[in-house]
């Protein structure tokens, strides 16, 4: 799969953007507390975690306590779809808030925001560890339990982080393409003040707006 993915990625067309950024970086203004990374990690992970909390309880009990065999795979698929949708929505929401605040470093931030649910899952593993019998809490048990939960959280982080950055990339390409064409997004209407805060420059229409924002039209 690694070599197949490398081959497909090498043959894949390069990502095309609707605009080119300016070679002169703008100064990022001081961000308020609700646009900080710790707050983004907390708020972007709690809602997807709440969506899968019940099913995760059943899966952990089936895997570590050997109480029953988990077989509700149909309902699990629905919860998994809801989880991915929530991760994408939270990543796009925080991405828009970040761009509106003048912080254009959104690539890794959107990936981290999308994968922040893994932190909640790993932290919850400490709470769930109390359910394991006290006589089984040896050093080997600690290594095996938290080692596997750490690997599972890492895999979840990579998966949901990919969902988050993919959703933000689509959103940003659509948003800045509307600047080039002078069209508004179909799903939202913003005032002139909101659009100025997104780009850091007065918004007009078409190529004039791109030049004012420090963006050259391709």
C-alpha positions as a printed Julia matrix, in Angstrom:
218×3 Matrix{Float64}:
   0.0    0.0     0.0
   2.89   2.39    0.71
   4.47   1.9    -2.72
   1.06   1.96   -4.42
   0.21   5.22   -2.7
   3.6    6.71   -3.61
   3.1    5.73   -7.25
  -0.41   7.17   -7.37
   0.71  10.34   -5.61
   3.62  10.83   -8.03
   1.32  10.45  -11.02
  -1.39  12.66   -9.53
  -1.8   16.17  -10.89
  -0.51  18.99   -8.72
  -3.03  20.93   -6.64
  -4.19  24.0    -8.52
  -5.2   27.08   -6.58
  -7.5   29.81   -7.9
  -5.12  32.56   -6.73
  -1.42  33.08   -6.05
  -0.34  34.49   -2.71
   1.87  37.53   -2.42
   5.61  37.0    -1.91
   5.54  39.53    0.94
   4.08  38.01    4.1
   1.65  40.11    6.08
   2.09  40.53    9.79
  -0.31  38.34   11.75
  -2.21  40.4    14.34
  -2.4   39.38   17.97
  -5.05  36.69   18.31
  -7.64  36.62   21.11
  -7.89  33.68   23.46
 -10.73  32.0    21.57
  -8.5   31.72   18.49
  -5.59  30.16   20.37
  -4.44  26.6    19.67
  -5.34  25.14   23.13
  -8.91  26.43   22.86
  -9.18  25.13   19.29
  -7.97  21.68   20.36
 -10.5   21.55   23.19
 -13.53  22.79   21.26
 -12.86  20.96   17.97
 -12.48  17.57   19.63
 -15.25  17.58   22.21
 -18.18  17.48   19.78
 -16.94  14.54   17.66
 -15.98  12.76   20.88
 -19.46  13.17   22.28
 -20.88  11.67   19.09
 -18.9    8.44   19.44
 -18.66   8.27   23.24
 -21.31   5.59   23.78
 -20.08   3.3    21.02
 -16.5    3.72   22.16
 -17.54   2.58   25.63
 -18.99  -0.62   24.19
 -15.91  -1.25   22.04
 -13.47  -0.72   24.92
 -15.51  -2.95   27.2
 -15.58  -5.66   24.53
 -11.84  -5.37   23.82
 -10.39  -5.02   27.33
 -12.97  -6.41   29.74
 -14.1   -9.33   27.56
 -17.66  -8.86   28.74
 -19.46  -9.46   25.44
 -18.9   -9.61   21.69
 -19.55  -6.31   19.92
 -21.52  -6.91   16.72
 -23.48  -3.68   16.08
 -21.41  -2.86   13.01
 -24.28  -1.23   11.11
 -24.9    1.32   13.86
 -21.13   1.74   14.23
 -20.89   2.71   10.56
 -23.51   5.43   11.09
 -21.64   6.76   14.13
 -18.39   6.69   12.13
 -19.97   8.77    9.35
 -21.3   11.28   11.9
 -17.83  11.44   13.46
 -16.16  12.3    10.14
 -18.81  14.92    9.31
 -18.39  16.62   12.68
 -14.58  16.61   12.37
 -14.84  18.26    8.95
 -17.38  20.83   10.14
 -15.38  21.82   13.22
 -12.16  22.1    11.21
 -13.83  24.34    8.61
 -15.47  26.49   11.29
 -12.19  27.08   13.13
 -10.37  27.57    9.84
 -12.79  30.35    8.88
 -12.43  31.97   12.3
  -8.63  31.81   11.96
  -8.64  33.4     8.5
 -11.08  36.04    9.69
  -8.59  36.95   12.43
  -5.81  37.46    9.86
  -3.89  34.27   10.61
  -3.14  32.63    7.27
  -1.14  29.68    8.71
  -4.03  27.28    8.31
  -2.45  24.12    6.82
  -1.12  22.37    9.93
  -3.68  24.1    12.12
  -6.57  22.53   10.2
  -4.87  19.12   10.35
  -4.41  19.4    14.11
  -7.96  20.67   14.64
  -9.38  17.76   12.67
  -7.35  15.22   14.64
  -7.89  16.73   18.08
 -10.53  14.1    18.9
  -7.65  11.65   19.39
  -6.54  13.63   22.45
  -9.98  13.2    24.01
  -9.95   9.5    23.2
  -6.52   9.01   24.76
  -7.43  11.02   27.86
 -10.6    8.99   28.24
  -8.54   5.8    28.17
  -7.17   6.81   31.59
 -10.73   7.06   32.91
 -11.68   3.73   31.36
  -8.59   2.08   32.87
 -10.25   2.27   36.28
 -12.74  -0.33   35.03
  -9.97  -2.94   34.74
  -9.59  -5.28   37.7
  -7.12  -4.08   40.32
  -5.22  -7.39   40.44
  -4.52  -7.12   36.71
  -2.96  -3.66   36.98
   0.66  -4.81   36.6
   3.44  -3.04   34.74
   2.88  -5.24   31.71
  -0.82  -4.38   31.73
  -0.02  -0.68   31.82
   2.4   -0.98   28.89
   0.02  -3.07   26.79
  -3.1   -1.04   27.53
  -1.71   2.46   27.1
   0.55   1.35   24.26
  -2.37   0.04   22.22
  -4.57   2.99   23.15
  -1.78   5.36   22.13
  -1.42   3.64   18.75
  -5.19   3.68   18.25
  -5.29   7.39   19.12
  -2.42   8.08   16.72
  -4.23   6.29   13.89
  -7.42   8.21   14.7
  -5.44  11.47   14.69
  -4.02  10.81   11.23
  -7.4    9.78    9.81
  -9.48  12.64   11.19
  -6.65  15.11   10.57
  -6.74  14.18    6.89
 -10.5   14.75    6.89
 -10.03  18.15    8.52
  -7.35  19.45    6.16
  -9.18  18.1     3.1
 -12.38  19.89    4.12
 -10.49  23.13    4.82
  -8.63  22.92    1.51
 -11.92  22.55   -0.37
 -13.48  25.4     1.62
 -10.55  27.78    1.05
 -10.34  27.03   -2.67
 -14.07  27.68   -3.02
 -13.93  30.86   -0.95
 -10.96  32.41   -2.77
 -12.28  31.32   -6.15
 -15.34  33.44   -5.39
 -13.01  36.41   -4.9
 -11.62  35.95   -8.41
 -15.04  35.65  -10.03
 -16.6   38.34   -7.83
 -19.28  35.87   -6.71
 -20.47  35.16   -3.22
 -20.52  31.76   -1.59
 -23.92  30.13   -2.12
 -24.25  28.95    1.47
 -23.42  32.17    3.29
 -23.55  35.92    2.82
 -21.05  38.18    4.54
 -20.94  41.88    5.05
 -18.15  44.02    3.65
 -16.55  44.21    7.09
 -16.42  40.41    7.4
 -14.81  40.04    3.99
 -12.21  42.68    4.82
 -11.25  40.75    7.96
 -10.81  37.54    5.95
  -8.37  38.94    3.41
  -6.84  41.79    5.39
  -7.74  44.31    2.65
 -10.83  46.14    1.43
 -13.0   43.85   -0.68
 -14.21  44.96   -4.06
 -14.95  42.47   -6.82
 -13.01  40.47   -9.35
  -9.3   41.07   -9.82
  -9.38  44.39   -7.95
 -10.26  42.61   -4.74
  -7.44  40.1    -5.22
  -4.88  42.86   -5.8
  -6.08  44.71   -2.72
  -5.68  41.54   -0.65
  -2.16  40.95   -1.91
  -3.26  38.11   -4.21
  -2.38  37.88   -7.86
  -4.93  36.29  -10.17
  -3.77  33.26  -12.12
